[in-house]
């Protein structure tokens, strides 16, 4: 579903690609219709001063993927995987004896917050995978949030169907009835 959205509906430009258009426009290599508010944004001068151009610095040496950015495929797959795991395991199961880093980050101490459940921790994993692509400059947060919504909507019926199967044990945790 997300691939069809990328190629047939949205075709949203990636951040790195748009920065390339800004660079080409500012250097006179090509002319694009770009809003003057963007062309005159102070952040462009800061990026140029730091990196020598307005091209975005990327975490990946090969640059961004060549397919459209919206919606995020990584976020969709992460969300789908979490949905499958939630179909097998009890989301309300609490992690025993969780720990957290001390303020200086040099040791671990007992977790003092609300109970950590399997469902919430799985959601965090999916969100972290999605947002890591944002930080790398490969996609935008809008692409990730839309992918999570798309994954959630398209997988609900599959998840409901999976609850009709017989209960069983899986990896030490009881599978859902």
Secondary structure, DSSP 8 states (H G I E B T S, - for coil): -HHHIIIIII----HHHHHHHHHHHHTTS------HHHHT-HHHHHHHHHHSSSS---SSTT-S-SS--SS-HHHHHHHHHHHHHHHHS-TT-B-TT-EEE-TTSSSEEE--SS--BHHHHHHHHHHHHHHHHHHHTSS-HHHHHHHHHHHHHHHHHHHHHHTTS---EETTEE---
